[in-house]
Amino acid sequence: MFPTQTGISHSGIGARDVVREVLDACQKESIDVFLYYSMVFNNDCYQEHPDWRILDSAALASRQKAGGSDVLGGRYGVCCPNTAYRQFVFDQLREIAQRYPDCSGFFLDMVFWPEVCYCPSCRDRFKRETGLDLPLVINWGMPEWEAFQNSRESWLREFARQANEVIWSVLRKPVLHQFGATPRPWSSGFTEKMADYADLIVGDFYGGLEQESFICKYFKSIASEKPFVYITAACDSSLAEHTAYKSREALLAHYSTVLAHGGGFMFVNPIEPDGEIGSQIYEDMKWVFQKAASLETDKSGELLYDAAVLFHQESQIDLLDNGSEVEKRSHRQPHLEASVKAFELLIQDHILCGVISSAEIHRLKPGQILFCCNVERISAKECEEIAAFVKKGGSAYLSGTTDLKLLEKFGIIGQGEIGVNNTYVRFQDPEKWNAACKGIVSCYHPLCRILDTGKADILAMAMLPYPETSEKFVTIHSNPPYEMTNYPAVLYKRWEHGRIIYTACDFESNSKYLHRQIFRKLIKKLPFELSFACNAPWTIETIVLKFANKYRITFLNHLQEDRTVKVENIHCRLEGCCAKKVLLLQEHRELPFATSRGGTEFTLPVVYEFSAVEVYT
């Protein structure tokens, strides 16, 4: 969109410098402008330089593949940063930085692998650095495959770091890196370590409010002292939509959720091919910004949580893919699925919940509870930190295919699997867990074979269904439980001053009522302290930020994005806080309160879309 010396200018702009026009116009209105650059997606380079293309193991490039994912399938040309394309990108970034030194900063998008690349440049570099050929078959746990994935991740970080250095060699302005690849599987090569190269953490997402709350908490963790910005589409509900806009109420729900976490918000609006933009959406956003202005006051607070879900990006794998060719991988993400569903159940029960990165494990305190759900690829250092947390008085819930290295830290030895796609666990005390099903709960995956419990309390044993063939089975639609094994499936264990539960069945992943109730009952066996309690219905999420002299409690009333039901008289108690004043933020009026036993109690009169209270200490 400017007369470039290093690339191709848009044919529709002639000699105009549209970037300069927009930059000057925004600066007149005191609007910050960050210059956007797509780092891997480049159709012109893809067309002009076939040797720059990302190639899969069959030597197919992105626009040669029929169908495919949101990235592949014909529309997008993606280029490999291990080719000469890298230097092209750096030349462009240098030119842009020199041409627009008065910009506010840079937004570098798409620094991830859209596909597992087997281009000659990647093959040569991997051979040169490791002496190995690129593996074609997935095999987590094997040195050759682990080396390949480690290289893919480090190559991306190097690309991001060098891009920053090119920009900063011209001018020192903030650089934003796109973290929208956060929920993507291992093939993206994107990890939380990319935060080291970003002045701000920014990501665009197009899921629901539960995803937004999860991501905001994770961004809060990896950002540390840095700001974070959550981006979503003004259209409903992806960039592929062009005319169907979200309602004002839905936009307000997204905006208030980000502000409740102390983040910044940005919405993406499509531009017509002739350059026109719709005016109504900007009127809607003006209404949204005014409606939630009270939450814009302070964004520096620390997120308070009693439960922490570990979101471990290196565990975005599926062990069932072992032995499969790369192009035939499942794209399943057991860790993400289990972590998000555990998170949703916790916030529904008004347990203050954080989503933490592995870098935050050492910050956990006694009295908190950590959830490691299908954490399949964890380092020895992280295992040590989790064990130290439990030893000092923390609680941990470990589930499913969580790395055996971590189980061994607690004296639990596992080896191999039991069953295939249909297994069961049977609780030792059916009356306590669920009498209606005789304490037998279905699983939908193989179970870890536990060989030694390390003197744990066995809560449930593994069971197998009736054997079946394609022609012979017991019942027409299901495979009922049949054979009790000698292998434990759910364990409870005291470990120094702390407690753990390991369950071979990831109950949290299943949305069925029975599995949700089992998950909740297991949590109740683990001791942890509640910093905040209220009697709000499950449709309301509570978020607490801690400041130097106050707490801010936000109540998000999100039954649906564009529909709310008024909730009245929510009684709340905040522990560890003897308040001097309780202020209803939107109305800027004080609420009556009482202090007792080191805590503060108050009643929130009403919540519509959201409400916020500040408790001053």
SELOTOR-247268 format. One record per residue (C-alpha): z, y, x. Coordinates in steps of 0.25 Angstrom, whole numbers. Layout:
zz: Z, yy: Y, xx: X
...
***
This chain:
zz: 0, yy: 0, xx: 0
zz: -3, yy: 9, xx: 12
zz: -14, yy: 11, xx: 22
zz: -9, yy: 0, xx: 32
zz: -14, yy: -2, xx: 46
zz: -9, yy: -16, xx: 47
zz: -13, yy: -23, xx: 34
zz: -21, yy: -20, xx: 21
zz: -19, yy: -9, xx: 12
zz: -20, yy: -11, xx: -3
zz: -34, yy: -8, xx: -8
zz: -30, yy: 0, xx: -20
zz: -23, yy: 11, xx: -12
zz: -34, yy: 16, xx: -4
zz: -28, yy: 26, xx: 7
zz: -15, yy: 28, xx: 0
zz: -2, yy: 25, xx: 5
zz: 5, yy: 20, xx: -7
zz: 18, yy: 17, xx: 1
zz: 19, yy: 31, xx: 6
zz: 17, yy: 37, xx: -8
zz: 28, yy: 28, xx: -14
zz: 37, yy: 31, xx: -3
zz: 35, yy: 46, xx: -4
zz: 37, yy: 46, xx: -19
zz: 50, yy: 37, xx: -19
zz: 56, yy: 46, xx: -8
zz: 54, yy: 58, xx: -16
zz: 63, yy: 51, xx: -27
zz: 73, yy: 46, xx: -16
zz: 69, yy: 32, xx: -18
zz: 70, yy: 22, xx: -7
zz: 57, yy: 14, xx: -3
zz: 57, yy: 1, xx: 4
zz: 44, yy: -4, xx: 9
zz: 40, yy: -18, xx: 4
zz: 33, yy: -28, xx: 13
zz: 30, yy: -42, xx: 10
zz: 32, yy: -50, xx: 22
zz: 26, yy: -64, xx: 19
zz: 17, yy: -62, xx: 7
zz: 4, yy: -55, xx: 11
zz: -9, yy: -59, xx: 3
zz: -18, yy: -50, xx: 12
zz: -13, yy: -57, xx: 25
zz: -13, yy: -70, xx: 19
zz: -28, yy: -68, xx: 15
zz: -32, yy: -62, xx: 28
zz: -24, yy: -71, xx: 38
zz: -24, yy: -85, xx: 34
zz: -17, yy: -89, xx: 46
zz: -5, yy: -80, xx: 42
zz: -3, yy: -88, xx: 29
zz: 10, yy: -97, xx: 26
zz: 5, yy: -111, xx: 25
zz: 12, yy: -123, xx: 19
zz: 12, yy: -137, xx: 25
zz: -2, yy: -140, xx: 19
zz: -7, yy: -127, xx: 25
zz: -9, yy: -120, xx: 12
zz: -6, yy: -105, xx: 11
zz: 1, yy: -98, xx: -1
zz: -12, yy: -94, xx: -9
zz: -18, yy: -108, xx: -7
zz: -7, yy: -115, xx: -15
zz: -9, yy: -118, xx: -29
zz: 3, yy: -115, xx: -38
zz: 15, yy: -114, xx: -30
zz: 28, yy: -106, xx: -31
zz: 30, yy: -91, xx: -33
zz: 25, yy: -88, xx: -19
zz: 14, yy: -98, xx: -18
zz: 2, yy: -101, xx: -26
zz: -9, yy: -91, xx: -23
zz: -4, yy: -77, xx: -26
zz: 4, yy: -74, xx: -13
zz: -1, yy: -75, xx: 2
zz: 10, yy: -78, xx: 11
zz: 10, yy: -76, xx: 26
zz: 18, yy: -83, xx: 37
zz: 26, yy: -74, xx: 46
zz: 24, yy: -84, xx: 58
zz: 9, yy: -80, xx: 59
zz: 3, yy: -66, xx: 63
zz: 7, yy: -61, xx: 49
zz: 21, yy: -58, xx: 55
zz: 15, yy: -47, xx: 64
zz: 6, yy: -42, xx: 53
zz: 19, yy: -40, xx: 44
zz: 26, yy: -33, xx: 56
zz: 14, yy: -24, xx: 58
zz: 14, yy: -20, xx: 44
zz: 29, yy: -17, xx: 43
zz: 28, yy: -9, xx: 56
zz: 17, yy: -1, xx: 50
zz: 25, yy: 1, xx: 37
zz: 37, yy: 6, xx: 44
zz: 29, yy: 16, xx: 52
zz: 22, yy: 21, xx: 40
zz: 34, yy: 23, xx: 31
zz: 46, yy: 26, xx: 39
zz: 52, yy: 34, xx: 27
zz: 54, yy: 21, xx: 19
zz: 67, yy: 16, xx: 15
zz: 65, yy: 2, xx: 21
zz: 57, yy: -11, xx: 20
zz: 57, yy: -22, xx: 10
zz: 52, yy: -35, xx: 17
zz: 49, yy: -45, xx: 6
zz: 45, yy: -60, xx: 7
zz: 51, yy: -64, xx: 20
zz: 52, yy: -79, xx: 16
zz: 43, yy: -91, xx: 17
zz: 35, yy: -93, xx: 4
zz: 31, yy: -107, xx: 9
zz: 35, yy: -116, xx: 21
zz: 24, yy: -112, xx: 31
zz: 17, yy: -122, xx: 40
zz: 7, yy: -112, xx: 45
zz: 2, yy: -113, xx: 60
zz: 11, yy: -102, xx: 64
zz: 24, yy: -108, xx: 58
zz: 20, yy: -122, xx: 64
zz: 18, yy: -116, xx: 78
zz: 30, yy: -107, xx: 78
zz: 39, yy: -119, xx: 73
zz: 33, yy: -128, xx: 84
zz: 35, yy: -117, xx: 94
zz: 50, yy: -115, xx: 91
zz: 55, yy: -129, xx: 87
zz: 45, yy: -138, xx: 93
zz: 43, yy: -144, xx: 79
zz: 32, yy: -146, xx: 69
zz: 34, yy: -140, xx: 56
zz: 40, yy: -151, xx: 47
zz: 32, yy: -154, xx: 34
zz: 44, yy: -162, xx: 27
zz: 57, yy: -156, xx: 22
zz: 69, yy: -162, xx: 29
zz: 81, yy: -154, xx: 28
zz: 91, yy: -158, xx: 39
zz: 81, yy: -162, xx: 49
zz: 80, yy: -153, xx: 61
zz: 64, yy: -151, xx: 60
zz: 65, yy: -146, xx: 46
zz: 77, yy: -138, xx: 48
zz: 71, yy: -131, xx: 60
zz: 58, yy: -128, xx: 52
zz: 67, yy: -121, xx: 41
zz: 75, yy: -114, xx: 51
zz: 63, yy: -109, xx: 58
zz: 57, yy: -104, xx: 44
zz: 69, yy: -96, xx: 41
zz: 70, yy: -90, xx: 55
zz: 56, yy: -86, xx: 55
zz: 58, yy: -78, xx: 42
zz: 70, yy: -71, xx: 48
zz: 62, yy: -68, xx: 61
zz: 51, yy: -62, xx: 52
zz: 61, yy: -53, xx: 44
zz: 68, yy: -49, xx: 57
zz: 55, yy: -45, xx: 64
zz: 50, yy: -37, xx: 52
zz: 63, yy: -29, xx: 52
zz: 61, yy: -26, xx: 67
zz: 47, yy: -21, xx: 65
zz: 52, yy: -12, xx: 54
zz: 64, yy: -7, xx: 62
zz: 55, yy: -5, xx: 74
zz: 49, yy: 7, xx: 66
zz: 60, yy: 12, xx: 57
zz: 74, yy: 7, xx: 54
zz: 74, yy: 5, xx: 39
zz: 81, yy: -5, xx: 30
zz: 73, yy: -18, xx: 28
zz: 75, yy: -27, xx: 16
zz: 71, yy: -41, xx: 16
zz: 68, yy: -49, xx: 3
zz: 78, yy: -60, xx: 0
zz: 71, yy: -64, xx: -13
zz: 68, yy: -77, xx: -6
zz: 83, yy: -80, xx: -7
zz: 82, yy: -91, xx: -18
zz: 70, yy: -98, xx: -12
zz: 71, yy: -112, xx: -6
zz: 71, yy: -115, xx: 9
zz: 56, yy: -114, xx: 10
zz: 57, yy: -98, xx: 10
zz: 65, yy: -99, xx: 23
zz: 73, yy: -87, xx: 18
zz: 88, yy: -87, xx: 21
zz: 100, yy: -77, xx: 20
zz: 98, yy: -74, xx: 35
zz: 87, yy: -65, xx: 31
zz: 98, yy: -55, xx: 27
zz: 100, yy: -52, xx: 42
zz: 86, yy: -45, xx: 42
zz: 88, yy: -37, xx: 29
zz: 94, yy: -23, xx: 28
zz: 95, yy: -26, xx: 13
zz: 95, yy: -39, xx: 5
zz: 84, yy: -38, xx: -6
zz: 78, yy: -49, xx: -15
zz: 70, yy: -50, xx: -27
zz: 73, yy: -61, xx: -38
zz: 68, yy: -64, xx: -51
zz: 78, yy: -74, xx: -57
zz: 89, yy: -71, xx: -67
zz: 102, yy: -64, xx: -66
zz: 109, yy: -76, xx: -61
zz: 100, yy: -77, xx: -49
zz: 102, yy: -62, xx: -47
zz: 117, yy: -63, xx: -47
zz: 116, yy: -75, xx: -37
zz: 106, yy: -67, xx: -28
zz: 114, yy: -54, xx: -28
zz: 127, yy: -62, xx: -23
zz: 119, yy: -69, xx: -12
zz: 113, yy: -55, xx: -8
zz: 127, yy: -49, xx: -8
zz: 131, yy: -61, xx: 2
zz: 119, yy: -60, xx: 12
zz: 118, yy: -45, xx: 11
zz: 132, yy: -43, xx: 17
zz: 133, yy: -28, xx: 19
zz: 118, yy: -26, xx: 15
zz: 113, yy: -21, xx: 2
zz: 105, yy: -31, xx: -7
zz: 95, yy: -28, xx: -17
zz: 91, yy: -37, xx: -29
zz: 76, yy: -36, xx: -34
zz: 71, yy: -41, xx: -47
zz: 58, yy: -39, xx: -55
zz: 58, yy: -29, xx: -67
zz: 48, yy: -39, xx: -73
zz: 54, yy: -51, xx: -80
zz: 56, yy: -59, xx: -71
zz: 47, yy: -60, xx: -59
zz: 37, yy: -52, xx: -51
zz: 26, yy: -61, xx: -58
zz: 29, yy: -53, xx: -71
zz: 22, yy: -40, xx: -73
zz: 25, yy: -35, xx: -87
zz: 37, yy: -41, xx: -93
zz: 49, yy: -32, xx: -88
zz: 64, yy: -36, xx: -89
zz: 72, yy: -29, xx: -99
zz: 81, yy: -18, xx: -96
zz: 93, yy: -27, xx: -98
zz: 88, yy: -37, xx: -88
zz: 85, yy: -27, xx: -78
zz: 99, yy: -22, xx: -80
zz: 105, yy: -36, xx: -78
zz: 98, yy: -37, xx: -65
zz: 102, yy: -24, xx: -60
zz: 116, yy: -25, xx: -64
zz: 117, yy: -38, xx: -57
zz: 113, yy: -33, xx: -44
zz: 122, yy: -21, xx: -45
zz: 134, yy: -29, xx: -48
zz: 132, yy: -36, xx: -35
zz: 131, yy: -23, xx: -27
zz: 116, yy: -24, xx: -25
zz: 103, yy: -16, xx: -26
zz: 92, yy: -19, xx: -37
zz: 77, yy: -17, xx: -37
zz: 67, yy: -21, xx: -47
zz: 53, yy: -25, xx: -45
zz: 42, yy: -19, xx: -54
zz: 28, yy: -23, xx: -55
zz: 17, yy: -12, xx: -52
zz: 4, yy: -13, xx: -60
zz: -9, yy: -15, xx: -51
zz: -13, yy: 0, xx: -54
zz: 1, yy: 5, xx: -48
zz: 8, yy: 8, xx: -61
zz: 22, yy: 4, xx: -64
zz: 29, yy: 2, xx: -77
zz: 38, yy: 14, xx: -81
zz: 47, yy: 6, xx: -91
zz: 53, yy: -3, xx: -81
zz: 58, yy: 9, xx: -73
zz: 64, yy: 15, xx: -85
zz: 71, yy: 2, xx: -88
zz: 76, yy: 1, xx: -73
zz: 82, yy: 16, xx: -75
zz: 90, yy: 11, xx: -87
zz: 95, yy: -1, xx: -79
zz: 99, yy: 7, xx: -67
zz: 106, yy: 17, xx: -76
zz: 113, yy: 6, xx: -84
zz: 119, yy: 0, xx: -71
zz: 121, yy: 12, xx: -63
zz: 136, yy: 10, xx: -63
zz: 134, yy: -3, xx: -54
zz: 127, yy: 5, xx: -44
zz: 140, yy: 12, xx: -39
zz: 143, yy: 3, xx: -27
zz: 136, yy: -9, xx: -21
zz: 145, yy: -12, xx: -9
zz: 155, yy: -21, xx: -15
zz: 158, yy: -36, xx: -10
zz: 154, yy: -47, xx: -20
zz: 167, yy: -54, xx: -24
zz: 166, yy: -69, xx: -26
zz: 175, yy: -81, xx: -28
zz: 164, yy: -91, xx: -28
zz: 153, yy: -91, xx: -18
zz: 140, yy: -99, xx: -19
zz: 133, yy: -101, xx: -6
zz: 118, yy: -98, xx: -7
zz: 113, yy: -105, xx: 6
zz: 98, yy: -101, xx: 8
zz: 96, yy: -112, xx: 19
zz: 100, yy: -122, xx: 8
zz: 88, yy: -119, xx: -1
zz: 83, yy: -133, xx: 1
zz: 82, yy: -146, xx: -6
zz: 86, yy: -158, xx: 1
zz: 78, yy: -167, xx: -8
zz: 66, yy: -161, xx: -2
zz: 69, yy: -168, xx: 11
zz: 57, yy: -177, xx: 14
zz: 47, yy: -169, xx: 6
zz: 35, yy: -161, xx: 12
zz: 37, yy: -146, xx: 12
zz: 27, yy: -144, xx: 1
zz: 33, yy: -154, xx: -8
zz: 47, yy: -148, xx: -8
zz: 55, yy: -146, xx: -21
zz: 58, yy: -131, xx: -20
zz: 72, yy: -135, xx: -26
zz: 84, yy: -127, xx: -22
zz: 96, yy: -135, xx: -25
zz: 105, yy: -125, xx: -17
zz: 100, yy: -112, xx: -25
zz: 100, yy: -119, xx: -38
zz: 115, yy: -124, xx: -37
zz: 120, yy: -111, xx: -31
zz: 114, yy: -103, xx: -42
zz: 119, yy: -112, xx: -53
zz: 133, yy: -112, xx: -47
zz: 133, yy: -97, xx: -45
zz: 129, yy: -96, xx: -60
zz: 141, yy: -105, xx: -65
zz: 151, yy: -97, xx: -56
zz: 147, yy: -83, xx: -61
zz: 147, yy: -89, xx: -76
zz: 161, yy: -93, xx: -74
zz: 164, yy: -79, xx: -68
zz: 168, yy: -84, xx: -54
zz: 164, yy: -73, xx: -44
zz: 153, yy: -79, xx: -36
zz: 146, yy: -75, xx: -24
zz: 133, yy: -81, xx: -18
zz: 135, yy: -81, xx: -3
zz: 126, yy: -84, xx: 9
zz: 130, yy: -93, xx: 20
zz: 134, yy: -81, xx: 29
zz: 145, yy: -78, xx: 19
zz: 152, yy: -92, xx: 19
zz: 162, yy: -87, xx: 30
zz: 166, yy: -76, xx: 20
zz: 171, yy: -85, xx: 10
zz: 186, yy: -84, xx: 7
zz: 197, yy: -94, xx: 3
zz: 198, yy: -94, xx: -12
zz: 183, yy: -94, xx: -14
zz: 173, yy: -105, xx: -18
zz: 160, yy: -108, xx: -11
zz: 148, yy: -115, xx: -18
zz: 139, yy: -123, xx: -9
zz: 129, yy: -129, xx: -19
zz: 118, yy: -138, xx: -13
zz: 119, yy: -130, xx: 1
zz: 110, yy: -140, xx: 8
zz: 108, yy: -133, xx: 22
zz: 120, yy: -127, xx: 28
zz: 124, yy: -124, xx: 42
zz: 136, yy: -130, xx: 50
zz: 142, yy: -115, xx: 51
zz: 141, yy: -114, xx: 36
zz: 148, yy: -127, xx: 34
zz: 159, yy: -123, xx: 43
zz: 161, yy: -110, xx: 35
zz: 161, yy: -117, xx: 22
zz: 172, yy: -127, xx: 27
zz: 180, yy: -115, xx: 33
zz: 180, yy: -108, xx: 19
zz: 185, yy: -120, xx: 12
zz: 195, yy: -124, xx: 22
zz: 201, yy: -110, xx: 21
zz: 203, yy: -111, xx: 6
zz: 189, yy: -110, xx: 0
zz: 182, yy: -119, xx: -11
zz: 168, yy: -125, xx: -10
zz: 159, yy: -131, xx: -20
zz: 148, yy: -140, xx: -13
zz: 138, yy: -147, xx: -21
zz: 125, yy: -155, xx: -20
zz: 117, yy: -156, xx: -8
zz: 126, yy: -147, xx: 0
zz: 125, yy: -149, xx: 15
zz: 132, yy: -161, xx: 20
zz: 137, yy: -153, xx: 32
zz: 145, yy: -145, xx: 23
zz: 151, yy: -157, xx: 15
zz: 155, yy: -163, xx: 29
zz: 164, yy: -151, xx: 32
zz: 173, yy: -155, xx: 20
zz: 173, yy: -170, xx: 24
zz: 162, yy: -174, xx: 14
zz: 152, yy: -183, xx: 20
zz: 139, yy: -185, xx: 13
zz: 126, yy: -193, xx: 16
zz: 114, yy: -195, xx: 8
zz: 112, yy: -195, xx: -7
zz: 115, yy: -203, xx: -20
zz: 105, yy: -204, xx: -31
zz: 92, yy: -197, xx: -33
zz: 89, yy: -187, xx: -44
zz: 99, yy: -192, xx: -55
zz: 114, yy: -194, xx: -50
zz: 128, yy: -192, xx: -57
zz: 142, yy: -189, xx: -53
zz: 154, yy: -195, xx: -60
zz: 167, yy: -187, xx: -59
zz: 180, yy: -195, xx: -57
zz: 187, yy: -188, xx: -69
zz: 177, yy: -187, xx: -80
zz: 187, yy: -181, xx: -90
zz: 189, yy: -169, xx: -80
zz: 174, yy: -167, xx: -77
zz: 167, yy: -171, xx: -90
zz: 171, yy: -182, xx: -99
zz: 159, yy: -181, xx: -108
zz: 150, yy: -186, xx: -97
zz: 161, yy: -195, xx: -91
zz: 161, yy: -186, xx: -79
zz: 147, yy: -190, xx: -75
zz: 138, yy: -179, xx: -71
zz: 123, yy: -179, xx: -68
zz: 117, yy: -174, xx: -55
zz: 102, yy: -172, xx: -53
zz: 101, yy: -175, xx: -38
zz: 105, yy: -185, xx: -28
zz: 120, yy: -184, xx: -24
zz: 126, yy: -183, xx: -10
zz: 132, yy: -196, xx: -5
zz: 146, yy: -193, xx: -1
zz: 151, yy: -203, xx: 9
zz: 165, yy: -197, xx: 12
zz: 173, yy: -187, xx: 4
zz: 182, yy: -183, xx: 14
zz: 194, yy: -185, xx: 5
zz: 189, yy: -177, xx: -6
zz: 192, yy: -179, xx: -21
zz: 181, yy: -186, xx: -27
zz: 178, yy: -179, xx: -41
zz: 165, yy: -187, xx: -44
zz: 156, yy: -199, xx: -39
zz: 141, yy: -200, xx: -38
zz: 134, yy: -208, xx: -48
zz: 120, yy: -214, xx: -50
zz: 112, yy: -216, xx: -62
zz: 106, yy: -229, xx: -67
zz: 94, yy: -233, xx: -59
zz: 81, yy: -230, xx: -64
zz: 66, yy: -233, xx: -62
zz: 54, yy: -227, xx: -68
zz: 54, yy: -239, xx: -78
zz: 69, yy: -242, xx: -80
zz: 80, yy: -233, xx: -83
zz: 93, yy: -233, xx: -91
zz: 90, yy: -221, xx: -101
zz: 77, yy: -214, xx: -105
zz: 81, yy: -200, xx: -101
zz: 92, yy: -201, xx: -91
zz: 98, yy: -209, xx: -79
zz: 113, yy: -211, xx: -83
zz: 124, yy: -212, xx: -73
zz: 126, yy: -227, xx: -68
zz: 131, yy: -230, xx: -54
zz: 144, yy: -224, xx: -48
zz: 143, yy: -222, xx: -33
zz: 154, yy: -222, xx: -23
zz: 150, yy: -208, xx: -18
zz: 158, yy: -195, xx: -22
zz: 150, yy: -184, xx: -29
zz: 160, yy: -173, xx: -31
zz: 171, yy: -170, xx: -21
zz: 183, yy: -161, xx: -21
zz: 190, yy: -158, xx: -8
zz: 201, yy: -150, xx: -2
zz: 197, yy: -145, xx: 12
zz: 209, yy: -138, xx: 19
zz: 212, yy: -126, xx: 10
zz: 199, yy: -126, xx: 2
zz: 192, yy: -136, xx: -8
zz: 178, yy: -141, xx: -10
zz: 170, yy: -148, xx: -20
zz: 157, yy: -156, xx: -16
zz: 148, yy: -161, xx: -28
zz: 136, yy: -169, xx: -25
zz: 131, yy: -164, xx: -38
zz: 127, yy: -150, xx: -39
zz: 133, yy: -148, xx: -53
zz: 130, yy: -133, xx: -52
zz: 115, yy: -135, xx: -51
zz: 115, yy: -141, xx: -65
zz: 115, yy: -132, xx: -77
zz: 120, yy: -142, xx: -87
zz: 134, yy: -140, xx: -93
zz: 140, yy: -152, xx: -87
zz: 136, yy: -149, xx: -73
zz: 141, yy: -134, xx: -75
zz: 154, yy: -138, xx: -80
zz: 156, yy: -148, xx: -68
zz: 153, yy: -137, xx: -58
zz: 163, yy: -128, xx: -65
zz: 174, yy: -139, xx: -65
zz: 171, yy: -142, xx: -50
zz: 173, yy: -127, xx: -47
zz: 186, yy: -127, xx: -54
zz: 192, yy: -138, xx: -44
zz: 189, yy: -128, xx: -32
zz: 200, yy: -117, xx: -30
zz: 195, yy: -103, xx: -29
zz: 200, yy: -89, xx: -33
zz: 194, yy: -80, xx: -43
zz: 193, yy: -65, xx: -40
zz: 189, yy: -61, xx: -54
zz: 189, yy: -68, xx: -68
zz: 185, yy: -63, xx: -81
zz: 182, yy: -69, xx: -95
zz: 168, yy: -64, xx: -96
zz: 157, yy: -74, xx: -102
zz: 148, yy: -82, xx: -93
zz: 137, yy: -72, xx: -95
zz: 144, yy: -61, xx: -87
zz: 144, yy: -62, xx: -72
zz: 155, yy: -54, xx: -65
zz: 152, yy: -48, xx: -51
zz: 163, yy: -42, xx: -42
zz: 161, yy: -33, xx: -31
zz: 173, yy: -29, xx: -22
zz: 173, yy: -15, xx: -15
zz: 183, yy: -8, xx: -7
zz: 191, yy: -3, xx: -18
zz: 186, yy: -9, xx: -31
zz: 179, yy: -21, xx: -37
zz: 167, yy: -20, xx: -46
zz: 165, yy: -31, xx: -56
zz: 152, yy: -32, xx: -63
zz: 150, yy: -40, xx: -76
zz: 135, yy: -44, xx: -78
zz: 132, yy: -48, xx: -93
zz: 120, yy: -56, xx: -91
zz: 118, yy: -66, xx: -102
zz: 103, yy: -63, xx: -100
zz: 96, yy: -53, xx: -92
zz: 92, yy: -45, xx: -104
zz: 103, yy: -48, xx: -114
zz: 118, yy: -46, xx: -113
zz: 129, yy: -49, xx: -123
zz: 141, yy: -39, xx: -123
zz: 154, yy: -45, xx: -117
zz: 167, yy: -38, xx: -120
zz: 181, yy: -39, xx: -114
zz: 180, yy: -46, xx: -101
zz: 193, yy: -48, xx: -95
zz: 193, yy: -48, xx: -80
zz: 203, yy: -51, xx: -68
zz: 200, yy: -47, xx: -54
zz: 209, yy: -53, xx: -44
zz: 214, yy: -47, xx: -31
zz: 213, yy: -33, xx: -36
zz: 224, yy: -24, xx: -42
zz: 215, yy: -13, xx: -48
zz: 217, yy: 2, xx: -49
zz: 206, yy: 5, xx: -59
zz: 196, yy: -4, xx: -66
zz: 183, yy: 4, xx: -70
zz: 172, yy: 0, xx: -79
zz: 160, yy: 5, xx: -71
zz: 149, yy: 8, xx: -82
zz: 158, yy: 17, xx: -90
zz: 167, yy: 22, xx: -78
zz: 180, yy: 19, xx: -86
zz: 192, yy: 12, xx: -82
zz: 196, yy: -1, xx: -88
zz: 211, yy: -5, xx: -91
zz: 216, yy: -16, xx: -81
zz: 228, yy: -24, xx: -76
zz: 232, yy: -29, xx: -63
zz: 240, yy: -42, xx: -61
zz: 242, yy: -53, xx: -50
zz: 233, yy: -46, xx: -41
zz: 221, yy: -44, xx: -50
zz: 215, yy: -34, xx: -60
zz: 212, yy: -37, xx: -75
zz: 203, yy: -29, xx: -84
zz: 194, yy: -31, xx: -96
zz: 180, yy: -27, xx: -96
zz: 177, yy: -21, xx: -110
zz: 162, yy: -25, xx: -112
zz: 150, yy: -29, xx: -104
zz: 135, yy: -27, xx: -108
zz: 125, yy: -29, xx: -97
zz: 135, yy: -27, xx: -86
zz: 148, yy: -20, xx: -83
zz: 156, yy: -17, xx: -71
zz: 170, yy: -14, xx: -68
zz: 176, yy: -8, xx: -55
zz: 191, yy: -12, xx: -51
zz: 197, yy: -2, xx: -42
zz: 208, yy: -7, xx: -32
***
